[in-house]
Amino acid sequence: MSDLPARSQRIQQLLAEHGVPGQIRALPESTHTAAQAAAALGAQVGAIASSLVFLADDQPLLVMTSGAHRVDTAMLGLELGQEITQAAPNHVKQVTGQPIGGVSPIGHPEPLRTIVDSSLQAYDELWAAGGTPKTVFPLSYADLVRITGGTAMRVAPA
């Protein structure tokens, strides 16, 4: 683990504290996009749990979505009864402490309200970013919901 970036080491520690058995894996190439991560892991793009930060009525909202589709902000906004807008890159870094393309579901300076895309439950194993664009870790859908304290819901049309 000592060859992992410090941010990823901290996330690995948090995973262990939450009882998640998956180990962070450093990849030689960037996994900035879900397609890149899926190719590097030999996984389906839908099994990539992408971390996206939005603003819900100007408050940060982390959406863990399947790499197989885009978040429908109008649909999500109707479901939540709030206006949903994409957060600017500098705001993402500020609220998560992590760079875009490497935002982990956990390990942020303050807990973030989190929505977990219910379509992710179709996969036995998910992959999420480990705090950098080159680190990832496996976990189950149930563990993703549990460690984020997230609310499961659809975030895109079926």
Biotite code that builds the C-alpha atoms (Angstrom):
import biotite.structure as struc

atoms = struc.array([
    struc.Atom([0.000, 0.000, 0.000], chain_id="A", res_id=1, res_name="MET", atom_name="CA", element="C"),
    struc.Atom([2.934, 2.361, 0.555], chain_id="A", res_id=2, res_name="SER", atom_name="CA", element="C"),
    struc.Atom([3.334, 2.748, -3.226], chain_id="A", res_id=3, res_name="ASP", atom_name="CA", element="C"),
    struc.Atom([-0.168, 4.278, -3.426], chain_id="A", res_id=4, res_name="LEU", atom_name="CA", element="C"),
    struc.Atom([-0.603, 8.055, -3.346], chain_id="A", res_id=5, res_name="PRO", atom_name="CA", element="C"),
    struc.Atom([-1.279, 9.386, 0.173], chain_id="A", res_id=6, res_name="ALA", atom_name="CA", element="C"),
    struc.Atom([-4.893, 10.234, -0.739], chain_id="A", res_id=7, res_name="ARG", atom_name="CA", element="C"),
    struc.Atom([-5.493, 6.641, -1.879], chain_id="A", res_id=8, res_name="SER", atom_name="CA", element="C"),
    struc.Atom([-3.826, 5.255, 1.247], chain_id="A", res_id=9, res_name="GLN", atom_name="CA", element="C"),
    struc.Atom([-6.294, 7.264, 3.342], chain_id="A", res_id=10, res_name="ARG", atom_name="CA", element="C"),
    struc.Atom([-9.229, 5.927, 1.325], chain_id="A", res_id=11, res_name="ILE", atom_name="CA", element="C"),
    struc.Atom([-7.918, 2.370, 1.721], chain_id="A", res_id=12, res_name="GLN", atom_name="CA", element="C"),
    struc.Atom([-7.824, 2.942, 5.473], chain_id="A", res_id=13, res_name="GLN", atom_name="CA", element="C"),
    struc.Atom([-11.428, 4.197, 5.412], chain_id="A", res_id=14, res_name="LEU", atom_name="CA", element="C"),
    struc.Atom([-12.524, 1.180, 3.359], chain_id="A", res_id=15, res_name="LEU", atom_name="CA", element="C"),
    struc.Atom([-10.974, -1.133, 5.961], chain_id="A", res_id=16, res_name="ALA", atom_name="CA", element="C"),
    struc.Atom([-12.698, 0.795, 8.768], chain_id="A", res_id=17, res_name="GLU", atom_name="CA", element="C"),
    struc.Atom([-16.030, 0.294, 6.945], chain_id="A", res_id=18, res_name="HIS", atom_name="CA", element="C"),
    struc.Atom([-15.341, -3.428, 6.476], chain_id="A", res_id=19, res_name="GLY", atom_name="CA", element="C"),
    struc.Atom([-15.024, -3.213, 2.694], chain_id="A", res_id=20, res_name="VAL", atom_name="CA", element="C"),
    struc.Atom([-12.571, -5.933, 1.605], chain_id="A", res_id=21, res_name="PRO", atom_name="CA", element="C"),
    struc.Atom([-11.595, -4.424, -1.769], chain_id="A", res_id=22, res_name="GLY", atom_name="CA", element="C"),
    struc.Atom([-8.044, -3.177, -2.191], chain_id="A", res_id=23, res_name="GLN", atom_name="CA", element="C"),
    struc.Atom([-7.155, -0.034, -4.082], chain_id="A", res_id=24, res_name="ILE", atom_name="CA", element="C"),
    struc.Atom([-5.364, -0.837, -7.301], chain_id="A", res_id=25, res_name="ARG", atom_name="CA", element="C"),
    struc.Atom([-3.029, 1.611, -9.048], chain_id="A", res_id=26, res_name="ALA", atom_name="CA", element="C"),
    struc.Atom([-3.348, 1.459, -12.820], chain_id="A", res_id=27, res_name="LEU", atom_name="CA", element="C"),
    struc.Atom([-0.631, 2.515, -15.296], chain_id="A", res_id=28, res_name="PRO", atom_name="CA", element="C"),
    struc.Atom([-3.012, 4.681, -17.336], chain_id="A", res_id=29, res_name="GLU", atom_name="CA", element="C"),
    struc.Atom([-5.569, 7.285, -16.361], chain_id="A", res_id=30, res_name="SER", atom_name="CA", element="C"),
    struc.Atom([-9.058, 6.103, -15.506], chain_id="A", res_id=31, res_name="THR", atom_name="CA", element="C"),
    struc.Atom([-10.424, 9.628, -15.835], chain_id="A", res_id=32, res_name="HIS", atom_name="CA", element="C"),
    struc.Atom([-13.468, 8.335, -17.738], chain_id="A", res_id=33, res_name="THR", atom_name="CA", element="C"),
    struc.Atom([-15.674, 5.318, -17.128], chain_id="A", res_id=34, res_name="ALA", atom_name="CA", element="C"),
    struc.Atom([-14.698, 3.906, -20.536], chain_id="A", res_id=35, res_name="ALA", atom_name="CA", element="C"),
    struc.Atom([-10.981, 4.171, -19.678], chain_id="A", res_id=36, res_name="GLN", atom_name="CA", element="C"),
    struc.Atom([-11.539, 2.500, -16.317], chain_id="A", res_id=37, res_name="ALA", atom_name="CA", element="C"),
    struc.Atom([-13.599, -0.312, -17.827], chain_id="A", res_id=38, res_name="ALA", atom_name="CA", element="C"),
    struc.Atom([-10.976, -0.963, -20.508], chain_id="A", res_id=39, res_name="ALA", atom_name="CA", element="C"),
    struc.Atom([-8.143, -1.019, -17.973], chain_id="A", res_id=40, res_name="ALA", atom_name="CA", element="C"),
    struc.Atom([-10.026, -3.405, -15.690], chain_id="A", res_id=41, res_name="LEU", atom_name="CA", element="C"),
    struc.Atom([-11.639, -5.634, -18.309], chain_id="A", res_id=42, res_name="GLY", atom_name="CA", element="C"),
    struc.Atom([-15.000, -4.709, -16.762], chain_id="A", res_id=43, res_name="ALA", atom_name="CA", element="C"),
    struc.Atom([-18.307, -3.616, -18.244], chain_id="A", res_id=44, res_name="GLN", atom_name="CA", element="C"),
    struc.Atom([-18.597, 0.166, -18.445], chain_id="A", res_id=45, res_name="VAL", atom_name="CA", element="C"),
    struc.Atom([-21.876, -0.048, -16.508], chain_id="A", res_id=46, res_name="GLY", atom_name="CA", element="C"),
    struc.Atom([-20.015, -1.510, -13.511], chain_id="A", res_id=47, res_name="ALA", atom_name="CA", element="C"),
    struc.Atom([-17.946, 1.652, -13.157], chain_id="A", res_id=48, res_name="ILE", atom_name="CA", element="C"),
    struc.Atom([-19.409, 3.721, -10.319], chain_id="A", res_id=49, res_name="ALA", atom_name="CA", element="C"),
    struc.Atom([-18.600, 7.225, -11.505], chain_id="A", res_id=50, res_name="SER", atom_name="CA", element="C"),
    struc.Atom([-18.514, 9.981, -8.879], chain_id="A", res_id=51, res_name="SER", atom_name="CA", element="C"),
    struc.Atom([-20.090, 13.186, -10.136], chain_id="A", res_id=52, res_name="LEU", atom_name="CA", element="C"),
    struc.Atom([-20.622, 16.335, -8.104], chain_id="A", res_id=53, res_name="VAL", atom_name="CA", element="C"),
    struc.Atom([-23.657, 18.501, -8.715], chain_id="A", res_id=54, res_name="PHE", atom_name="CA", element="C"),
    struc.Atom([-25.262, 21.365, -6.887], chain_id="A", res_id=55, res_name="LEU", atom_name="CA", element="C"),
    struc.Atom([-28.773, 20.779, -5.557], chain_id="A", res_id=56, res_name="ALA", atom_name="CA", element="C"),
    struc.Atom([-30.177, 24.234, -4.808], chain_id="A", res_id=57, res_name="ASP", atom_name="CA", element="C"),
    struc.Atom([-26.532, 25.363, -4.494], chain_id="A", res_id=58, res_name="ASP", atom_name="CA", element="C"),
    struc.Atom([-25.572, 22.605, -2.018], chain_id="A", res_id=59, res_name="GLN", atom_name="CA", element="C"),
    struc.Atom([-23.064, 19.870, -3.026], chain_id="A", res_id=60, res_name="PRO", atom_name="CA", element="C"),
    struc.Atom([-24.597, 16.576, -4.096], chain_id="A", res_id=61, res_name="LEU", atom_name="CA", element="C"),
    struc.Atom([-22.464, 13.531, -4.932], chain_id="A", res_id=62, res_name="LEU", atom_name="CA", element="C"),
    struc.Atom([-24.085, 11.230, -7.476], chain_id="A", res_id=63, res_name="VAL", atom_name="CA", element="C"),
    struc.Atom([-22.602, 7.768, -7.844], chain_id="A", res_id=64, res_name="MET", atom_name="CA", element="C"),
    struc.Atom([-23.777, 6.780, -11.302], chain_id="A", res_id=65, res_name="THR", atom_name="CA", element="C"),
    struc.Atom([-23.236, 3.888, -13.668], chain_id="A", res_id=66, res_name="SER", atom_name="CA", element="C"),
    struc.Atom([-20.655, 4.577, -16.347], chain_id="A", res_id=67, res_name="GLY", atom_name="CA", element="C"),
    struc.Atom([-23.201, 3.259, -18.853], chain_id="A", res_id=68, res_name="ALA", atom_name="CA", element="C"),
    struc.Atom([-25.230, 6.454, -18.907], chain_id="A", res_id=69, res_name="HIS", atom_name="CA", element="C"),
    struc.Atom([-25.375, 10.162, -18.104], chain_id="A", res_id=70, res_name="ARG", atom_name="CA", element="C"),
    struc.Atom([-27.224, 11.638, -15.157], chain_id="A", res_id=71, res_name="VAL", atom_name="CA", element="C"),
    struc.Atom([-30.510, 13.210, -16.263], chain_id="A", res_id=72, res_name="ASP", atom_name="CA", element="C"),
    struc.Atom([-30.401, 16.370, -14.131], chain_id="A", res_id=73, res_name="THR", atom_name="CA", element="C"),
    struc.Atom([-34.007, 17.300, -14.994], chain_id="A", res_id=74, res_name="ALA", atom_name="CA", element="C"),
    struc.Atom([-35.243, 13.879, -13.863], chain_id="A", res_id=75, res_name="MET", atom_name="CA", element="C"),
    struc.Atom([-33.095, 13.972, -10.729], chain_id="A", res_id=76, res_name="LEU", atom_name="CA", element="C"),
    struc.Atom([-34.241, 17.496, -9.942], chain_id="A", res_id=77, res_name="GLY", atom_name="CA", element="C"),
    struc.Atom([-37.903, 16.470, -10.203], chain_id="A", res_id=78, res_name="LEU", atom_name="CA", element="C"),
    struc.Atom([-37.283, 13.478, -7.946], chain_id="A", res_id=79, res_name="GLU", atom_name="CA", element="C"),
    struc.Atom([-35.495, 15.603, -5.329], chain_id="A", res_id=80, res_name="LEU", atom_name="CA", element="C"),
    struc.Atom([-37.633, 18.705, -5.746], chain_id="A", res_id=81, res_name="GLY", atom_name="CA", element="C"),
    struc.Atom([-34.488, 20.782, -6.255], chain_id="A", res_id=82, res_name="GLN", atom_name="CA", element="C"),
    struc.Atom([-32.677, 22.529, -9.090], chain_id="A", res_id=83, res_name="GLU", atom_name="CA", element="C"),
    struc.Atom([-29.683, 20.406, -10.137], chain_id="A", res_id=84, res_name="ILE", atom_name="CA", element="C"),
    struc.Atom([-26.649, 21.889, -11.883], chain_id="A", res_id=85, res_name="THR", atom_name="CA", element="C"),
    struc.Atom([-23.168, 20.526, -12.598], chain_id="A", res_id=86, res_name="GLN", atom_name="CA", element="C"),
    struc.Atom([-20.514, 21.708, -10.140], chain_id="A", res_id=87, res_name="ALA", atom_name="CA", element="C"),
    struc.Atom([-17.508, 23.581, -11.554], chain_id="A", res_id=88, res_name="ALA", atom_name="CA", element="C"),
    struc.Atom([-14.171, 21.686, -11.446], chain_id="A", res_id=89, res_name="PRO", atom_name="CA", element="C"),
    struc.Atom([-12.725, 23.967, -8.768], chain_id="A", res_id=90, res_name="ASN", atom_name="CA", element="C"),
    struc.Atom([-15.826, 23.411, -6.625], chain_id="A", res_id=91, res_name="HIS", atom_name="CA", element="C"),
    struc.Atom([-15.514, 19.622, -7.047], chain_id="A", res_id=92, res_name="VAL", atom_name="CA", element="C"),
    struc.Atom([-11.928, 19.759, -5.778], chain_id="A", res_id=93, res_name="LYS", atom_name="CA", element="C"),
    struc.Atom([-12.950, 22.048, -2.914], chain_id="A", res_id=94, res_name="GLN", atom_name="CA", element="C"),
    struc.Atom([-15.801, 19.867, -1.598], chain_id="A", res_id=95, res_name="VAL", atom_name="CA", element="C"),
    struc.Atom([-14.188, 16.460, -2.204], chain_id="A", res_id=96, res_name="THR", atom_name="CA", element="C"),
    struc.Atom([-10.481, 17.214, -1.767], chain_id="A", res_id=97, res_name="GLY", atom_name="CA", element="C"),
    struc.Atom([-9.963, 15.058, -4.867], chain_id="A", res_id=98, res_name="GLN", atom_name="CA", element="C"),
    struc.Atom([-9.464, 15.755, -8.582], chain_id="A", res_id=99, res_name="PRO", atom_name="CA", element="C"),
    struc.Atom([-12.148, 15.200, -11.206], chain_id="A", res_id=100, res_name="ILE", atom_name="CA", element="C"),
    struc.Atom([-11.679, 11.732, -12.674], chain_id="A", res_id=101, res_name="GLY", atom_name="CA", element="C"),
    struc.Atom([-10.446, 10.415, -9.338], chain_id="A", res_id=102, res_name="GLY", atom_name="CA", element="C"),
    struc.Atom([-13.223, 11.372, -6.906], chain_id="A", res_id=103, res_name="VAL", atom_name="CA", element="C"),
    struc.Atom([-13.809, 8.533, -4.482], chain_id="A", res_id=104, res_name="SER", atom_name="CA", element="C"),
    struc.Atom([-17.214, 7.852, -2.933], chain_id="A", res_id=105, res_name="PRO", atom_name="CA", element="C"),
    struc.Atom([-15.622, 8.516, 0.497], chain_id="A", res_id=106, res_name="ILE", atom_name="CA", element="C"),
    struc.Atom([-12.758, 10.420, 2.045], chain_id="A", res_id=107, res_name="GLY", atom_name="CA", element="C"),
    struc.Atom([-14.040, 13.963, 1.578], chain_id="A", res_id=108, res_name="HIS", atom_name="CA", element="C"),
    struc.Atom([-13.304, 16.794, 4.023], chain_id="A", res_id=109, res_name="PRO", atom_name="CA", element="C"),
    struc.Atom([-16.994, 16.801, 5.062], chain_id="A", res_id=110, res_name="GLU", atom_name="CA", element="C"),
    struc.Atom([-19.663, 14.157, 4.407], chain_id="A", res_id=111, res_name="PRO", atom_name="CA", element="C"),
    struc.Atom([-21.557, 14.802, 1.178], chain_id="A", res_id=112, res_name="LEU", atom_name="CA", element="C"),
    struc.Atom([-25.219, 14.118, 0.556], chain_id="A", res_id=113, res_name="ARG", atom_name="CA", element="C"),
    struc.Atom([-25.055, 11.182, -1.845], chain_id="A", res_id=114, res_name="THR", atom_name="CA", element="C"),
    struc.Atom([-27.374, 9.607, -4.396], chain_id="A", res_id=115, res_name="ILE", atom_name="CA", element="C"),
    struc.Atom([-26.479, 6.120, -5.628], chain_id="A", res_id=116, res_name="VAL", atom_name="CA", element="C"),
    struc.Atom([-27.731, 5.138, -9.073], chain_id="A", res_id=117, res_name="ASP", atom_name="CA", element="C"),
    struc.Atom([-30.006, 2.132, -8.543], chain_id="A", res_id=118, res_name="SER", atom_name="CA", element="C"),
    struc.Atom([-28.987, 0.716, -11.943], chain_id="A", res_id=119, res_name="SER", atom_name="CA", element="C"),
    struc.Atom([-25.607, -0.148, -10.376], chain_id="A", res_id=120, res_name="LEU", atom_name="CA", element="C"),
    struc.Atom([-27.262, -2.993, -8.460], chain_id="A", res_id=121, res_name="GLN", atom_name="CA", element="C"),
    struc.Atom([-27.320, -5.003, -11.695], chain_id="A", res_id=122, res_name="ALA", atom_name="CA", element="C"),
    struc.Atom([-23.574, -5.691, -11.259], chain_id="A", res_id=123, res_name="TYR", atom_name="CA", element="C"),
    struc.Atom([-22.031, -8.103, -8.762], chain_id="A", res_id=124, res_name="ASP", atom_name="CA", element="C"),
    struc.Atom([-18.842, -6.068, -8.591], chain_id="A", res_id=125, res_name="GLU", atom_name="CA", element="C"),
    struc.Atom([-18.496, -2.318, -9.005], chain_id="A", res_id=126, res_name="LEU", atom_name="CA", element="C"),
    struc.Atom([-15.352, -0.255, -9.429], chain_id="A", res_id=127, res_name="TRP", atom_name="CA", element="C"),
    struc.Atom([-14.967, 3.223, -7.963], chain_id="A", res_id=128, res_name="ALA", atom_name="CA", element="C"),
    struc.Atom([-12.159, 5.780, -8.038], chain_id="A", res_id=129, res_name="ALA", atom_name="CA", element="C"),
    struc.Atom([-9.603, 5.659, -5.254], chain_id="A", res_id=130, res_name="GLY", atom_name="CA", element="C"),
    struc.Atom([-8.963, 9.384, -4.911], chain_id="A", res_id=131, res_name="GLY", atom_name="CA", element="C"),
    struc.Atom([-6.820, 9.854, -8.017], chain_id="A", res_id=132, res_name="THR", atom_name="CA", element="C"),
    struc.Atom([-7.423, 9.349, -11.766], chain_id="A", res_id=133, res_name="PRO", atom_name="CA", element="C"),
    struc.Atom([-5.147, 6.274, -11.686], chain_id="A", res_id=134, res_name="LYS", atom_name="CA", element="C"),
    struc.Atom([-6.525, 4.397, -8.667], chain_id="A", res_id=135, res_name="THR", atom_name="CA", element="C"),
    struc.Atom([-9.663, 2.269, -8.341], chain_id="A", res_id=136, res_name="VAL", atom_name="CA", element="C"),
    struc.Atom([-11.164, -0.260, -5.966], chain_id="A", res_id=137, res_name="PHE", atom_name="CA", element="C"),
    struc.Atom([-13.863, -2.953, -6.147], chain_id="A", res_id=138, res_name="PRO", atom_name="CA", element="C"),
    struc.Atom([-16.942, -3.076, -3.963], chain_id="A", res_id=139, res_name="LEU", atom_name="CA", element="C"),
    struc.Atom([-20.520, -4.284, -3.977], chain_id="A", res_id=140, res_name="SER", atom_name="CA", element="C"),
    struc.Atom([-23.593, -2.148, -4.559], chain_id="A", res_id=141, res_name="TYR", atom_name="CA", element="C"),
    struc.Atom([-24.713, -2.738, -0.962], chain_id="A", res_id=142, res_name="ALA", atom_name="CA", element="C"),
    struc.Atom([-21.319, -1.577, 0.321], chain_id="A", res_id=143, res_name="ASP", atom_name="CA", element="C"),
    struc.Atom([-21.427, 1.518, -1.900], chain_id="A", res_id=144, res_name="LEU", atom_name="CA", element="C"),
    struc.Atom([-24.797, 2.555, -0.493], chain_id="A", res_id=145, res_name="VAL", atom_name="CA", element="C"),
    struc.Atom([-23.695, 1.743, 3.058], chain_id="A", res_id=146, res_name="ARG", atom_name="CA", element="C"),
    struc.Atom([-20.325, 3.537, 3.113], chain_id="A", res_id=147, res_name="ILE", atom_name="CA", element="C"),
    struc.Atom([-21.694, 6.669, 1.464], chain_id="A", res_id=148, res_name="THR", atom_name="CA", element="C"),
    struc.Atom([-24.894, 6.748, 3.502], chain_id="A", res_id=149, res_name="GLY", atom_name="CA", element="C"),
    struc.Atom([-26.429, 7.249, 0.075], chain_id="A", res_id=150, res_name="GLY", atom_name="CA", element="C"),
    struc.Atom([-29.991, 7.197, -1.132], chain_id="A", res_id=151, res_name="THR", atom_name="CA", element="C"),
    struc.Atom([-30.626, 4.743, -3.956], chain_id="A", res_id=152, res_name="ALA", atom_name="CA", element="C"),
    struc.Atom([-32.633, 6.075, -6.912], chain_id="A", res_id=153, res_name="MET", atom_name="CA", element="C"),
    struc.Atom([-32.716, 6.142, -10.682], chain_id="A", res_id=154, res_name="ARG", atom_name="CA", element="C"),
    struc.Atom([-30.704, 8.993, -12.100], chain_id="A", res_id=155, res_name="VAL", atom_name="CA", element="C"),
    struc.Atom([-31.339, 8.348, -15.808], chain_id="A", res_id=156, res_name="ALA", atom_name="CA", element="C"),
    struc.Atom([-34.184, 6.887, -17.865], chain_id="A", res_id=157, res_name="PRO", atom_name="CA", element="C"),
    struc.Atom([-34.172, 3.104, -18.247], chain_id="A", res_id=158, res_name="ALA", atom_name="CA", element="C"),
])
